[in-house]
Amino acid sequence: MIIFIILLIYKFIKGTFEYEKVTQFELVIIPVYSIIMVLLNLNDMPSITAIGIAIILLLIGTAIEFLQASKTQIKDTGKFDSYNRPILEVKRNLPYLVGWIGSFLIAISIEIFYGSHFNAEEISRELLAEILKGLSVIAFLGGHGTWSVWILNFATSFSYGCCLMIRYPKIKEAIRQKIK
């Protein structure tokens, strides 16, 4: 199990420093899915404390994304997909990885605040689940999470997409919906 986790961590870290195609999934579907999951989990957020934490998480998530997007590089391949959209590639770099680690630690901290108890094995399992979500569409859409995790995920993914679209307007063209 540990070797599997190490291999996944290596793949995740390596992918952070390589160019990958800009996709609608990352910039549109993840934020939309995350906000839907927040709305579906609102029953679990009845107290004023929870609402305060939600607002703080939105602000922290937004700040993390400004950090994560700060050194992101976009490359225009000069090619177009079958919908005549430009194919752009993104390389996230070190600030993205630092922000991801920060988000993970904040999510664990919120879980502990609400009474969860973690040992090394449980943290390893959570880390594995988060890395799998970062590497696989199926793991992301099938993943579980509390309202706090989904709010943080929404804040980070939405802000990241907005930052990139403001800095690189051509991204809007690369992810626009086109019907053949």
N, CA, C and O of each residue as an XYZ file, in Angstrom:
720
protein
N       0.821     -1.196      0.000
C       0.000      0.000      0.000
C       0.866      1.261      0.000
O       0.571      2.218     -0.715
N       1.923      1.260      0.793
C       2.782      2.440      0.881
C       3.470      2.694     -0.459
O       3.610      3.844     -0.877
N       3.894      1.634     -1.128
C       4.536      1.801     -2.438
C       3.549      2.394     -3.432
O       3.912      3.258     -4.230
N       2.301      1.934     -3.389
C       1.253      2.473     -4.262
C       1.044      3.966     -4.001
O       0.945      4.753     -4.942
N       0.976      4.351     -2.734
C       0.804      5.772     -2.382
C       1.994      6.583     -2.870
O       1.818      7.673     -3.414
N       3.192      6.071     -2.684
C       4.398      6.781     -3.123
C       4.387      6.966     -4.639
O       4.734      8.037     -5.136
N       3.993      5.933     -5.372
C       3.912      6.042     -6.837
C       2.867      7.079     -7.263
O       3.103      7.843     -8.199
N       1.728      7.111     -6.590
C       0.697      8.100     -6.909
C       1.164      9.518     -6.580
O       0.925     10.452     -7.345
N       1.832      9.668     -5.436
C       2.371     10.981     -5.069
C       3.381     11.430     -6.118
O       3.370     12.587     -6.539
N       4.247     10.523     -6.537
C       5.234     10.849     -7.571
C       4.542     11.300     -8.859
O       4.929     12.307     -9.451
N       3.519     10.554     -9.293
C       2.802     10.901    -10.520
C       2.119     12.260    -10.387
O       2.143     13.064    -11.318
N       1.514     12.511     -9.237
C       0.829     13.782     -9.008
C       1.827     14.943     -9.027
O       1.586     15.963     -9.673
N       2.939     14.784     -8.322
C       3.951     15.849     -8.268
C       4.562     16.066     -9.647
O       4.724     17.207    -10.080
N       4.899     14.988    -10.334
C       5.486     15.095    -11.671
C       4.533     15.822    -12.624
O       4.954     16.672    -13.409
N       3.242     15.475    -12.545
C       2.248     16.112    -13.398
C       2.108     17.597    -13.151
O       1.717     18.340    -14.051
N       2.420     18.039    -11.953
C       2.346     19.456    -11.610
C       3.382     20.262    -12.388
O       3.177     21.448    -12.648
N       4.476     19.635    -12.755
C       5.564     20.334    -13.437
C       5.633     20.011    -14.930
O       6.632     20.308    -15.585
N       4.580     19.408    -15.462
C       4.514     19.106    -16.889
C       3.299     19.807    -17.494
O       2.323     20.099    -16.804
N       3.382     20.068    -18.794
C       2.250     20.678    -19.484
C       1.157     19.639    -19.711
O       1.424     18.516    -20.140
N      -0.085     20.041    -19.413
C      -1.267     19.218    -19.657
C      -2.289     20.073    -20.384
O      -2.303     21.295    -20.238
N      -3.138     19.434    -21.159
C      -4.149     20.150    -21.920
C      -5.153     20.832    -20.984
O      -5.596     20.237    -20.001
N      -5.501     22.072    -21.295
C      -6.542     22.794    -20.565
C      -7.878     22.153    -20.947
O      -8.176     21.972    -22.128
N      -8.680     21.812    -19.928
C      -9.939     21.126    -20.203
C     -11.128     21.803    -19.527
O     -10.980     22.513    -18.532
N     -12.304     21.565    -20.090
C     -13.537     22.034    -19.474
C     -13.745     21.355    -18.122
O     -14.300     21.955    -17.202
N     -13.305     20.119    -18.005
C     -13.506     19.394    -16.752
C     -12.910     20.161    -15.584
O     -13.577     20.388    -14.575
N     -11.662     20.556    -15.724
C     -10.983     21.227    -14.618
C     -11.525     22.624    -14.357
O     -11.679     23.023    -13.202
N     -11.813     23.365    -15.410
C     -12.169     24.769    -15.236
C     -13.667     25.043    -15.140
O     -14.066     26.122    -14.700
N     -14.499     24.090    -15.541
C     -15.945     24.316    -15.494
C     -16.656     23.242    -14.667
O     -17.389     23.558    -13.730
N     -16.440     21.991    -15.013
C     -17.200     20.910    -14.388
C     -16.858     20.746    -12.907
O     -17.765     20.561    -12.096
N     -15.596     20.807    -12.536
C     -15.227     20.651    -11.123
C     -15.885     21.729    -10.256
O     -16.489     21.385     -9.240
N     -15.797     23.026    -10.610
C     -16.479     24.012     -9.761
C     -17.999     23.824     -9.712
O     -18.599     23.966     -8.647
N     -18.623     23.509    -10.841
C     -20.077     23.310    -10.868
C     -20.463     22.100    -10.021
O     -21.399     22.172     -9.226
N     -19.749     20.994    -10.186
C     -20.026     19.796     -9.402
C     -19.827     20.067     -7.909
O     -20.612     19.609     -7.078
N     -18.780     20.809     -7.580
C     -18.487     21.110     -6.175
C     -19.597     21.939     -5.542
O     -19.996     21.667     -4.410
N     -20.102     22.942     -6.249
C     -21.168     23.765     -5.672
C     -22.454     22.950     -5.544
O     -23.214     23.149     -4.596
N     -22.706     22.047     -6.472
C     -23.876     21.160     -6.347
C     -23.738     20.297     -5.093
O     -24.702     20.117     -4.349
N     -22.543     19.768     -4.862
C     -22.314     18.940     -3.675
C     -22.445     19.765     -2.389
O     -22.920     19.254     -1.375
N     -22.029     21.033     -2.423
C     -22.231     21.910     -1.263
C     -23.729     22.020     -0.981
O     -24.167     21.854      0.158
N     -24.506     22.301     -2.024
C     -25.951     22.465     -1.853
C     -26.615     21.182     -1.351
O     -27.532     21.233     -0.532
N     -26.156     20.046     -1.837
C     -26.713     18.772     -1.389
C     -26.353     18.446      0.060
O     -27.052     17.675      0.717
N     -25.272     19.026      0.553
C     -24.816     18.748      1.917
C     -25.139     19.872      2.889
O     -24.615     19.880      4.003
N     -25.984     20.817      2.505
C     -26.317     21.929      3.390
C     -27.004     21.487      4.677
O     -26.911     22.185      5.687
N     -27.681     20.361      4.666
C     -28.342     19.863      5.877
C     -27.335     19.666      7.004
O     -27.676     19.786      8.181
N     -26.090     19.361      6.634
C     -25.055     19.109      7.633
C     -24.435     20.393      8.169
O     -23.482     20.336      8.947
N     -24.960     21.555      7.766
C     -24.351     22.833      8.143
C     -25.382     23.727      8.846
O     -25.665     24.823      8.362
N     -25.948     23.285      9.975
C     -27.033     24.039     10.577
C     -26.617     25.218     11.469
O     -27.430     26.117     11.684
N     -25.430     25.250     11.979
C     -25.083     26.239     12.998
C     -24.451     27.501     12.421
O     -23.952     27.523     11.296
N     -24.495     28.531     13.224
C     -23.849     29.801     12.874
C     -22.338     29.587     12.757
O     -21.694     30.193     11.900
N     -21.772     28.738     13.603
C     -20.341     28.429     13.523
C     -20.002     27.839     12.163
O     -18.998     28.206     11.553
N     -20.840     26.926     11.691
C     -20.600     26.298     10.393
C     -20.678     27.322      9.264
O     -19.883     27.274      8.325
N     -21.615     28.230      9.351
C     -21.741     29.273      8.324
C     -20.507     30.170      8.347
O     -19.994     30.547      7.293
N     -20.030     30.514      9.541
C     -18.797     31.301      9.663
C     -17.605     30.570      9.074
O     -16.782     31.160      8.375
N     -17.521     29.279      9.364
C     -16.431     28.470      8.811
C     -16.541     28.416      7.291
O     -15.530     28.480      6.592
N     -17.760     28.299      6.779
C     -17.957     28.265      5.323
C     -17.446     29.548      4.677
O     -16.776     29.496      3.646
N     -17.752     30.687      5.265
C     -17.282     31.970      4.722
C     -15.764     32.049      4.779
O     -15.122     32.491      3.827
N     -15.195     31.621      5.895
C     -13.732     31.627      6.032
C     -13.101     30.705      4.998
O     -12.085     31.051      4.396
N     -13.698     29.531      4.786
C     -13.163     28.593      3.794
C     -13.228     29.171      2.385
O     -12.312     28.966      1.589
N     -14.299     29.890      2.069
C     -14.386     30.544      0.755
C     -13.260     31.558      0.582
O     -12.648     31.636     -0.483
N     -12.990     32.329      1.624
C     -11.920     33.328      1.549
C     -10.540     32.666      1.478
O      -9.694     33.072      0.681
N     -10.320     31.658      2.306
C      -9.030     30.953      2.289
C      -8.832     30.239      0.948
O      -7.746     30.291      0.372
N      -9.873     29.581      0.458
C      -9.782     28.889     -0.827
C      -9.438     29.839     -1.959
O      -8.644     29.509     -2.840
N     -10.038     31.019     -1.930
C      -9.740     32.023     -2.950
C      -8.285     32.481     -2.837
O      -7.598     32.616     -3.850
N      -7.817     32.719     -1.623
C      -6.415     33.131     -1.432
C      -5.453     32.039     -1.897
O      -4.435     32.329     -2.525
N      -5.776     30.791     -1.587
C      -4.922     29.672     -2.017
C      -4.826     29.651     -3.536
O      -3.751     29.419     -4.089
N      -5.936     29.891     -4.203
C      -5.921     29.848     -5.666
C      -5.143     30.988     -6.286
O      -4.539     30.811     -7.344
N      -5.140     32.151     -5.660
C      -4.286     33.221     -6.180
C      -2.835     32.780     -6.105
O      -2.050     33.051     -7.013
N      -2.477     32.095     -5.013
C      -1.124     31.533     -4.904
C      -0.907     30.476     -5.979
O       0.104     30.506     -6.680
N      -1.850     29.540     -6.115
C      -1.670     28.450     -7.062
C      -1.576     28.947     -8.506
O      -0.801     28.401     -9.291
N      -2.330     29.943     -8.858
C      -2.329     30.448    -10.242
C      -1.163     31.387    -10.512
O      -0.899     31.721    -11.667
N      -0.461     31.819     -9.472
C       0.569     32.854     -9.623
C       1.705     32.472    -10.570
O       2.199     33.334    -11.298
N       2.121     31.250    -10.585
C       3.247     30.824    -11.432
C       2.820     29.828    -12.509
O       3.658     29.188    -13.145
N       1.513     29.706    -12.704
C       1.012     28.805    -13.731
C       1.411     29.335    -15.096
O       1.318     30.533    -15.362
N       1.855     28.436    -15.955
C       2.251     28.815    -17.306
C       1.283     28.198    -18.307
O       0.886     27.040    -18.178
N       0.915     28.987    -19.301
C       0.028     28.527    -20.361
C       0.810     28.565    -21.666
O       1.526     29.522    -21.961
N       0.650     27.488    -22.443
C       1.328     27.397    -23.732
C       0.278     27.139    -24.809
O      -0.545     26.231    -24.685
N       0.317     27.945    -25.864
C      -0.569     27.745    -27.009
C       0.132     26.789    -27.963
O       1.231     27.076    -28.436
N      -0.498     25.654    -28.247
C       0.126     24.655    -29.115
C       0.021     25.038    -30.591
O       0.699     24.457    -31.438
N      -0.837     26.022    -30.894
C      -1.051     26.398    -32.290
C      -1.967     25.436    -33.022
O      -2.188     25.577    -34.225
N      -2.504     24.453    -32.298
C      -3.405     23.461    -32.885
C      -4.837     23.744    -32.432
O      -5.073     24.518    -31.505
N      -5.786     23.097    -33.111
C      -7.191     23.252    -32.781
C      -7.826     21.875    -32.649
O      -7.423     20.933    -33.332
N      -8.823     21.757    -31.768
C      -9.513     20.477    -31.624
C     -10.609     20.345    -32.680
O     -10.743     21.204    -33.551
N     -11.381     19.281    -32.602
C     -12.412     19.023    -33.614
C     -13.543     20.054    -33.592
O     -14.340     20.115    -34.528
N     -13.618     20.854    -32.543
C     -14.626     21.918    -32.447
C     -14.044     23.285    -32.816
O     -14.687     24.317    -32.623
N     -12.827     23.277    -33.346
C     -12.113     24.488    -33.744
C     -11.785     25.397    -32.554
O     -11.730     26.620    -32.689
N     -11.572     24.788    -31.406
C     -11.129     25.525    -30.229
C      -9.611     25.411    -30.156
O      -9.064     24.357    -30.478
N      -8.921     26.466    -29.743
C      -7.459     26.349    -29.616
C      -7.093     25.349    -28.517
O      -7.753     25.281    -27.480
N      -6.048     24.587    -28.756
C      -5.558     23.645    -27.749
C      -4.454     24.343    -26.970
O      -3.389     24.655    -27.503
N      -4.738     24.578    -25.697
C      -3.777     25.214    -24.800
C      -3.324     24.188    -23.781
O      -4.050     23.247    -23.460
N      -2.117     24.380    -23.279
C      -1.584     23.500    -22.247
C      -1.192     24.323    -21.038
O      -0.755     25.467    -21.164
N      -1.352     23.728    -19.864
C      -1.069     24.408    -18.609
C      -0.009     23.630    -17.828
O      -0.034     22.401    -17.765
N       0.910     24.372    -17.242
C       1.898     23.786    -16.319
C       1.727     24.521    -14.994
O       1.896     25.739    -14.928
N       1.393     23.786    -13.949
C       0.984     24.406    -12.679
C       2.152     24.912    -11.829
O       2.061     25.999    -11.257
N       3.207     24.176    -11.736
C       4.413     24.553    -11.004
C       4.263     24.476     -9.479
O       3.215     24.085     -8.964
N       5.328     24.856     -8.772
C       5.441     24.666     -7.325
C       4.336     25.349     -6.512
O       3.814     24.718     -5.593
N       3.945     26.605     -6.794
C       2.888     27.205     -5.980
C       1.584     26.405     -5.998
O       0.856     26.387     -5.005
N       1.288     25.749     -7.110
C       0.082     24.916     -7.183
C       0.190     23.764     -6.190
O      -0.761     23.465     -5.466
N       1.345     23.125     -6.162
C       1.559     21.998     -5.253
C       1.475     22.459     -3.797
O       0.865     21.784     -2.968
N       2.081     23.600     -3.485
C       2.039     24.144     -2.125
C       0.587     24.447     -1.732
O       0.166     24.135     -0.618
N      -0.169     25.049     -2.640
C      -1.570     25.347     -2.372
C      -2.396     24.088     -2.178
O      -3.289     24.052     -1.331
N      -2.103     23.050     -2.961
C      -2.824     21.783     -2.831
C      -2.565     21.167     -1.459
O      -3.487     20.679     -0.805
N      -1.315     21.192     -1.034
C      -0.972     20.661      0.291
C      -1.678     21.478      1.377
O      -2.206     20.920      2.338
N      -1.683     22.801      1.214
C      -2.385     23.659      2.173
C      -3.866     23.340      2.241
O      -4.437     23.275      3.329
N      -4.492     23.142      1.097
C      -5.920     22.793      1.061
C      -6.173     21.469      1.768
O      -7.140     21.335      2.519
N      -5.310     20.499      1.531
C      -5.454     19.193      2.167
C      -5.359     19.332      3.686
O      -6.168     18.758      4.414
N      -4.374     20.091      4.164
C      -4.186     20.264      5.604
C      -5.355     21.024      6.231
O      -5.758     20.722      7.354
N      -5.895     21.998      5.521
C      -7.054     22.743      6.029
C      -8.263     21.817      6.124
O      -8.992     21.844      7.116
N      -8.478     20.996      5.094
C      -9.609     20.062      5.114
C      -9.496     19.093      6.296
O     -10.487     18.824      6.974
N      -8.309     18.579      6.538
C      -8.089     17.676      7.673
C      -8.345     18.422      8.985
O      -8.952     17.872      9.905
N      -7.883     19.670      9.072
C      -8.070     20.476     10.284
C      -9.550     20.708     10.577
O      -9.971     20.641     11.732
N     -10.337     20.980      9.546
C     -11.781     21.184      9.736
C     -12.432     19.896     10.223
O     -13.288     19.920     11.108
N     -12.024     18.777      9.645
C     -12.566     17.485     10.084
C     -12.244     17.247     11.567
O     -13.095     16.772     12.319
N     -11.031     17.575     11.976
C     -10.642     17.414     13.384
C     -11.454     18.362     14.266
O     -11.876     17.984     15.359
N     -11.676     19.599     13.792
C     -12.475     20.576     14.531
C     -13.873     20.023     14.802
O     -14.435     20.250     15.873
N     -14.428     19.306     13.844
C     -15.765     18.735     13.995
C     -15.761     17.352     14.648
O     -16.762     16.636     14.604
N     -14.641     16.985     15.248
C     -14.635     15.786     16.072
C     -14.049     14.532     15.462
O     -14.017     13.494     16.122
N     -13.588     14.590     14.233
C     -12.957     13.406     13.652
C     -11.599     13.187     14.302
O     -10.896     14.132     14.659
N     -11.260     11.943     14.440
C      -9.948     11.587     14.997
C      -9.182     10.850     13.902
O      -9.675      9.887     13.314
N      -7.977     11.321     13.648
C      -7.169     10.722     12.595
C      -5.901     10.138     13.187
O      -5.261     10.742     14.047
N      -5.550      8.953     12.710
C      -4.232      8.413     12.993
C      -3.469      8.415     11.668
O      -4.003      8.844     10.645
N      -2.250      7.946     11.684
C      -1.416      7.989     10.474
C      -2.053      7.216      9.322
O      -1.967      7.637      8.168
N      -2.687      6.094      9.628
C      -3.301      5.292      8.573
C      -4.489      6.030      7.943
O      -4.656      6.004      6.724
N      -5.298      6.675      8.751
C      -6.454      7.406      8.227
C      -6.028      8.616      7.403
O      -6.642      8.924      6.381
N      -4.985      9.296      7.843
C      -4.468     10.428      7.066
C      -3.910      9.926      5.744
O      -4.090     10.570      4.710
N      -3.230      8.778      5.766
C      -2.719      8.187      4.523
C      -3.865      7.852      3.578
O      -3.758      8.075      2.372
N      -4.959      7.319      4.115
C      -6.124      6.996      3.300
C      -6.741      8.261      2.692
O      -7.122      8.274      1.521
N      -6.834      9.313      3.492
C      -7.375     10.586      2.982
C      -6.458     11.171      1.909
O      -6.926     11.685      0.893
N      -5.155     11.089      2.143
C      -4.187     11.581      1.165
C      -4.328     10.800     -0.139
O      -4.340     11.387     -1.221
N      -4.431      9.499     -0.035
C      -4.610      8.655     -1.214
C      -5.890      9.039     -1.961
O      -5.881      9.156     -3.187
N      -6.976      9.232     -1.236
C      -8.246      9.608     -1.865
C      -8.127     10.953     -2.585
O      -8.641     11.111     -3.692
N      -7.456     11.916     -1.966
C      -7.312     13.238     -2.584
C      -6.413     13.188     -3.817
O      -6.687     13.858     -4.812
N      -5.355     12.406     -3.757
C      -4.469     12.269     -4.923
C      -5.215     11.582     -6.060
O      -5.098     11.985     -7.217
N      -5.977     10.552     -5.732
C      -6.766      9.880     -6.765
C      -7.778     10.833     -7.388
O      -8.008     10.787     -8.596
N      -8.384     11.697     -6.574
C      -9.320     12.693     -7.116
C      -8.601     13.638     -8.064
O      -9.169     14.060     -9.071
N      -7.355     13.972     -7.749
C      -6.588     14.855     -8.611
C      -6.149     14.202     -9.912
O      -5.895     14.889    -10.901
N      -6.059     12.880     -9.912
C      -5.579     12.151    -11.081
C      -6.680     11.521    -11.924
O      -6.451     11.196    -13.089
N      -7.876     11.341    -11.354
C      -8.908     10.565    -12.049
C     -10.279     11.235    -11.965
O     -10.731     11.622    -10.887
N     -10.921     11.362    -13.104
C     -12.278     11.908    -13.171
C     -13.229     11.027    -12.364
O     -14.060     11.539    -11.613
N     -13.116      9.736    -12.511
C     -14.004      8.801    -11.821
C     -13.836      8.926    -10.309
O     -14.824      8.939     -9.574
N     -12.597      9.017     -9.843
C     -12.362      9.151     -8.407
C     -12.908     10.480     -7.900
O     -13.442     10.549     -6.793
N     -12.779     11.533     -8.700
C     -13.289     12.834     -8.274
C     -14.810     12.810     -8.156
O     -15.363     13.216     -7.134
N     -15.480     12.339     -9.196
C     -16.945     12.339     -9.197
C     -17.517     11.325     -8.211
O     -18.638     11.494     -7.730
N     -16.767     10.286     -7.909
C     -17.242      9.275     -6.966
C     -16.766      9.517     -5.549
O     -17.113      8.767     -4.637
N     -15.976     10.559     -5.359
C     -15.411     10.833     -4.045
C     -16.438     11.332     -3.055
O     -17.477     11.873     -3.433
N     -16.141     11.145     -1.804
C     -17.019     11.623     -0.746
C     -16.437     12.899     -0.174
O     -15.304     13.271     -0.480
N     -17.197     13.546      0.635
C     -16.696     14.738      1.290
C     -17.792     15.392      2.099
O     -18.979     15.222      1.821
N     -17.385     16.130      3.089
C     -18.330     16.890      3.888
C     -18.554     18.237      3.224
O     -17.861     18.587      2.268
N     -19.511     18.984      3.723
C     -19.788     20.298      3.152
C     -18.540     21.175      3.167
O     -18.313     21.948      2.236
N     -17.731     21.061      4.217
C     -16.548     21.915      4.319
C     -15.523     21.591      3.236
O     -14.894     22.491      2.680
N     -15.360     20.303      2.940
C     -14.432     19.893      1.878
C     -14.934     20.395      0.529
O     -14.147     20.881     -0.283
N     -16.252     20.279      0.282
C     -16.802     20.726     -0.994
C     -16.741     22.247     -1.142
O     -16.518     22.746     -2.245
N     -16.934     22.991     -0.053
C     -16.820     24.452     -0.134
C     -15.392     24.842     -0.465
O     -15.158     25.689     -1.328
N     -14.443     24.230      0.214
C     -13.038     24.529     -0.063
C     -12.687     24.147     -1.500
O     -11.975     24.884     -2.182
N     -13.180     23.012     -1.955
C     -12.921     22.578     -3.325
C     -13.539     23.549     -4.335
O     -12.912     23.887     -5.339
N     -14.769     23.995     -4.067
C     -15.409     24.970     -4.947
C     -14.593     26.259     -4.991
O     -14.293     26.770     -6.070
N     -14.234     26.780     -3.825
C     -13.505     28.052     -3.771
C     -12.187     27.971     -4.527
O     -11.836     28.882     -5.276
N     -11.460     26.874     -4.327
C     -10.163     26.761     -4.994
C     -10.307     26.558     -6.500
O      -9.611     27.206     -7.282
N     -11.201     25.666     -6.908
C     -11.313     25.386     -8.345
C     -11.933     26.556     -9.109
O     -11.488     26.872    -10.212
N     -12.950     27.199     -8.542
C     -13.582     28.335     -9.209
C     -12.608     29.511     -9.324
O     -12.484     30.124    -10.385
N     -11.928     29.816     -8.236
C     -10.971     30.935     -8.244
C      -9.808     30.667     -9.184
O      -9.346     31.574     -9.876
N      -9.332     29.430     -9.214
C      -8.236     29.064    -10.106
C      -8.636     29.303    -11.560
O      -7.890     29.912    -12.327
N      -9.813     28.823    -11.927
C     -10.304     29.029    -13.294
C     -10.465     30.504    -13.624
O     -10.084     30.944    -14.709
N     -11.024     31.266    -12.703
C     -11.205     32.707    -12.931
C      -9.860     33.414    -13.093
O      -9.692     34.240    -13.990
N      -8.909     33.088    -12.227
C      -7.570     33.704    -12.324
C      -6.940     33.414    -13.682
O      -6.395     34.308    -14.328
N      -7.021     32.167    -14.102
C      -6.407     31.810    -15.385
C      -7.114     32.501    -16.545
O      -6.459     32.967    -17.478
N      -8.443     32.574    -16.500
C      -9.175     33.214    -17.597
C      -8.920     34.721    -17.663
O      -8.943     35.309    -18.744
N      -8.681     35.339    -16.520
C      -8.353     36.768    -16.506
C      -6.936     36.979    -17.038
O      -6.705     37.874    -17.851
N      -5.995     36.164    -16.588
C      -4.598     36.307    -17.030
C      -4.393     35.866    -18.466
O      -3.564     36.434    -19.177
N      -5.139     34.859    -18.903
C      -4.995     34.301    -20.244
C      -6.377     34.210    -20.902
O      -6.996     33.146    -20.883
N      -6.864     35.303    -21.477
C      -8.223     35.311    -22.050
C      -8.472     34.223    -23.096
O      -9.617     33.830    -23.318
N      -7.424     33.741    -23.730
C      -7.600     32.710    -24.758
C      -8.135     31.399    -24.170
O      -8.655     30.559    -24.905
N      -8.010     31.222    -22.858
C      -8.531     30.018    -22.210
C     -10.046     29.930    -22.400
O     -10.591     28.835    -22.540
N     -10.719     31.068    -22.404
C     -12.174     31.054    -22.615
C     -12.512     30.397    -23.947
O     -13.484     29.648    -24.047
N     -11.710     30.677    -24.967
C     -11.924     30.064    -26.275
C     -11.664     28.553    -26.223
O     -12.354     27.773    -26.879
N     -10.667     28.157    -25.439
C     -10.280     26.744    -25.385
C     -11.309     25.881    -24.667
O     -11.370     24.676    -24.906
N     -12.128     26.481    -23.780
C     -13.082     25.669    -23.025
C     -14.547     25.960    -23.393
O     -15.464     25.379    -22.812
N     -14.753     26.843    -24.340
C     -16.145     27.178    -24.696
C     -16.847     25.937    -25.271
O     -16.229     25.068    -25.887
N     -18.130     25.902    -25.044
C     -18.929     24.775    -25.544
C     -19.246     25.001    -27.010
O     -19.750     26.059    -27.387
N     -18.959     24.035    -27.812
C     -19.250     24.098    -29.243
C     -19.996     22.847    -29.651
O     -19.672     21.750    -29.196
N     -20.970     23.000    -30.486
C     -21.706     21.859    -31.005
C     -21.353     21.709    -32.461
O     -21.373     22.678    -33.220
N     -21.030     20.500    -32.849
C     -20.635     20.239    -34.251
C     -21.797     20.422    -35.175
O     -21.657     20.247    -36.386
